[in-house]
Amino acid sequence: MHGSMLGPEQLLLIAIGLPLFGAALIVVHCRPDGRLFARQSALVTAILTLLAAGWLLVQFSNHGTEPFAATDLDWFSDPSGIHIRFAVALDGLSAWLFGLSALLVVTCVLVSWEAIQDRAPSFYAMLLLLETGLLGVFAARDIILFYIFFEFTLIPLFFLIGIWGSEQRRYAAIKFFIFTLIGSLLTLLGLLVLIIWNSQHPAPGRPAELTFSIPDLTASLQAAAAAGDGIPVAVQIWIFGALFAGFAIKVPLFPLHTWLPLAHTEAPTAGSVLLAGILLKIGTYGFLRFSIPMLPEATAVLMPTILWLAVAGIIYGAFVALAQSDIKRLIAYSSVSHLGFCMLGLFALNPLAVEGGALQMINHGLSTGGLFACVGMLYERYHTRQIRDYSGMARKLPILAFFLVIFTLSSIGLPGLNGFAGEFLLLVGAFQRAFTHPALDWGWQLKLIAILATLGVVLGAWYMLWLIQRTFFGPLKEPVRDDIKGPVRDLSFREIAALVPLVVLIVWIGIQPQAFLAPMRPALRDTTSMATVAYERGPQLAEVDWNIHP
Amino acid sequence: MSDWTTIQKLLVAIPALPLVATMVTALLGPRYLRGKSHLPIVFGLVISCVLSLELLRQLNRAIENHETGIGYETTVDLWTWASVPEAYDGSGSRKTIGDSTGRLITDVHDASDSSGPFHIAVTLRADGLTCIMLAMVTLVALLIAIYAVGYMHQDRGCWRFFTYIGLFVFSMTMLVSASNFVLLYVFWEAVGLCSYLLIGFWYEKREAAAAGTKAFLVNRVGDFGFALALFFIWTVYGTLNFHDTQNAPGVLGQERLSSMQQEFGRPGESGEGHPRGAQDQDVRTGYVGGGIGLAICLLLMLGACGKSAQFPLHVWLPDAMEGPTPVSALIHAATMVTAGVYMVARCTPLFAVDCAPYLDPRAVVATIGGLSALIAGIIAMTQNDLKRVLAYSTISQLGYMFLALGTGSLVGIIAGMFHLFTHAFFKSLLFLGAGSVMHAMGGVIDMRKFGGLRRLMPMTFWTFLAGALALSGIWPLAGFFSKDAILAAAYDVGHGEAAYASLFLWLTYAAFLTAFLTALYTFRAFYMTFFGAEEIPAEAGHHARESRPIMTVPLVILALGALAVGWIFGQPGATKSGFAGVAASTPSLAVMVHPGYRALDTAAERKSAAERKSAAEKKSAAEKGSVAEKGLHQDSHRRVAIISLVLAVLGIGIAGFLYLGDAREVRAIIQWPVMKQLHRISYGKFFFDPVYWILVVLPGLALASICYAFDRWLIDGLVNTIGRIPSGIGRLFRNMQCGMLQTYALWMLLGVLTLLGSAVWHMW
């Protein structure tokens, strides 16, 4: 590696560009049946990208000033004052998600190694395109650029689900696409309103320009708000609603979640891993990046509502997961529950809870990504996802059982592993928020929410351990199917290599979350401070003045 | 690391060795060690055990040289788990904590600055309680690991077994050396995980797999309470360090220590701002009482009920006997299940707050303990599975310990801890004896299927007898001293002037009855197993002989312990360095002999500060003297000792009358109407399992199905309906383009007419 010769700025651009280059290489260089070349080049590309991203993160967490590794190029200028820039950088909100994306793609390539036989070059090209989209989403510092990358993730994933998925793949792909597209169009609308509002009501001492830069826009809006000249609450709520449409679908927040179980279940393993591991986090990331800092008063006013939706998702997702007979679908619903925890943490507007929520985003990516990878390996061997077809698989596949149990324990928040660190912080924060809030009429609601969310931890253990008990424990019973080829073996070296990095991170975060929390802290504080202050002033939805005076 | 004291080095080494051994076994076990997988663990445990005893000796010396302050403890800081600056907003909480109702939370940190960090460090601590627990855990674990070498030698999952055991010992030693609630919680769940893995060790047995899941989930319910208690403690106090960790920054109730050393009462309690608040806060201890204080205690107790298998969360422990017998002995009798007792003892100051006008939390602890002891004793009477009899007996004995903690007196709490200590010896002995029988009987554990084994298995017979006598509380065996101290402590409160005297009187009667039942069921099992005609089940095959020395030697050592530990450590004359002295040097217990501590029997009194101080000083001096000089035995308790001894002998005698020889008397007795009902209830284990199944599991699963149906039909249906709107509209217009000229002409005509119509309408 020539890492030492390259500055972090170049490295970031390389990391984003490499997968695109790899995809192009595969498309250009590969015959349609060139599976071996495609997967090898995909693996090399993904590993190089991971090394670049990893090196960036090491530098960032050691001595990162924000924004880190920033590149800011003029992209599209118009005399009328529109400046769209190619601006990328990392900060505390995005750094770990950026790294997680790079890591999970490597896992995805490895789990697809044998599973994808049909049109493999296209598959790996799509996967790498998706990686560029994901890395770009987290690095983008310009709204248009963000939006382009955001939509850019949709198309490869649509094809990944629609072409390489299982029986209901078409339906799932279309549903996923339409859901996300409608949401993201509304989000774009909301962002444009924000930009235009900002250009027409600049903060004192700031130019009236159409800025698409995320940090500029945030700073400008916050300065205006601090000067007492912010967006009226009613307008904020409308804009919040528009942003909410896209992000809440992505998360997904109850009751906008019905695309998720379908898409997760029907997607090929790699698709499920990336969907659960990264794509859902784009929603929570969007809230953190846009909604909370740019619309603090709306956040404060709507906070109880969102917390209710989050806790409804926690409990409801857990119960629905309990009723599942399909392993993948069960894990998919568990995501609804876990993302409820993330949202609870972010919107509790408490320093502990926000850090816990942000950490939980990473944790969920690792544990659920790992779970989907494990289930994929099981499916690859037996071609069935039905719980009742399996029993006592730990006897037959002990190594897979080991990994599955680790990911399960991480997922149910066993102390010593990562899930606990996130859940504990966010629950303790939510509790503190609920029991030391301004004396509001609905204060009891926050208390109830905090206690119900804690109950969700019990339910999480129920459905996950019951799943393990039914499929991996008990007397050995292998599924009997015609399409099982040859004797079934335990995990190969390649499959173990796909899972080990996840386990290492799961344990590392579990025993020293501080190393992961500290780099996020400044950015998280900046992001949530306005909303926290706004909340502590004690606004209420009922008191909002809905008459908008232009 | 080089500037650590010996105590600190020892404290780190004791958990580190089992951890290293675990890693070695896990890595090398499946390929290289195989049948020798026990070597790293046994080796590590030998050293750990020696180091624990050395630590105890060092601590003893440190206590003797340590005169200032309240109690003795030392900590060693390893690394920071999580540290969030400015997380606790003291000013914000003052403003709001006494909220609109003004009575939930009171202002605690009025003297401190406005914001504090959320600082959780991996910090170990050594004090009296910790060192006693460490010595007990490592010694019992070592003996059981040696026994397991013989017991598990044929199992092909041998390496897995020893890996789990090593992981368990690591977690348990960390649990008792934790210095803050988060670390305690971490290893609290970690030992639960080991329990889960070991109960389900033979995972191919459906019952074992189900029992593991059940144990984990029931414990999770308890941990739900524990977690909520932690959240409350953080919210109220702004720290999760133990209340008595003096070396760490941000200590729970730090004001308490300073206020105690200076003067009772605190300035600024004007009572104007929040009238309820001033009352809720215990002015003498600095701990928060009232509703929130009670809530913290009850939630902690819920956690303890889960881990220590107390009513109503005891249902997992009998099922846990599906695991290998050494596991039952180690985890489900001697060590892990006592974690709840340890935790409540550790949190004594929190339980000692004045929660008026609500319940006293200690009365709740004592009631749960007394009830569990009695219920489990009744159930144990009729069980036929030898291990389950012992499991219920464990629940019953743990109930005794909680009863002792509930008395709230130093004598009581030390008695509870002492019972924990002696119980570890004789109960693990009994389980290992049962395991020896099971091993010889080819896995059969139903007492109806074997009998008269005393000649076949003489070593097992004699050691089991020692354990049974100790459990029944026969002088001078271990159980006598500790159980008697508990009965005496409860008896004292019952005959005192406390607000709950009558409750404690009833609990004392229940405890006496339980003592009788204990002797009865223990010797019922003993006679059924070792007496009568020799009877060996077919499954036994060629196994039916005495176990190998590697199994019987630990039995003998534990039997010696069961014979002697009570005599050695519980004797009158035990000095500062004896069990009571070491335990009482724990800061959280040492505060009890410090003036200012509120004992249960002064709850109703509200004297002026000066009067209270002099009374408390007198009392503390008296108590200190009695504990230090007389040990756990006090003259006034001779009556209690005699009653309990008579009851135990009576129980053994009645068991002999009923179960020696033909059991026709038993059959006759259970025909009596009252006995018939009692037998039904006892045999049905008070029907906890079916009741929980109907009240919790089935509604849960039903709700799950309802939610899923709701999800599929209502939410997703709604989404699809909305999704169909565009295509529905499309379909509407598609029908218009059917390709028939006449239809197009008709539409055109209609369009023209509409246009014309509207034009006419406007012109009108």
Interface residues (C-beta under 8 A of the other chain):
Chain A: K175 I178 F179 P255 T258 W259 Y316 F319 V320 A321 L322 A323 Q324 N350 P351 L352 E355 G392 A394 R395 L409 L414 P415 G416 F420 A421 F424 L425 L427 V428 G429 F431 Q432 F435 T436 H437 P438 A439 G443 A450 I451 T454 L455 V457 V458 A461 W462 L465 W466 I468 Q469 F472 F473 G474 P475 L476 I511 Q512 P513 Q514 L517 R521 E536
Chain B: W79 T80 W81 A82 S83 V84 E86 A87 Y88 D89 G92 S93 K95 T96 I97 D99 S100 L104 I105 F118 V122 V182 Y185 V186 F187 W188 E189 A190 L193 Y196 G200 Y203 E204 K205 R206 A208 A209 A210 G212 T213 F216 L217 R220 V221 F224 A227 L228 L230 F231 F232 W234 T235 G700 L701 L703 A704 S705 C707 Y708 D711 I715 D716 V719 G723
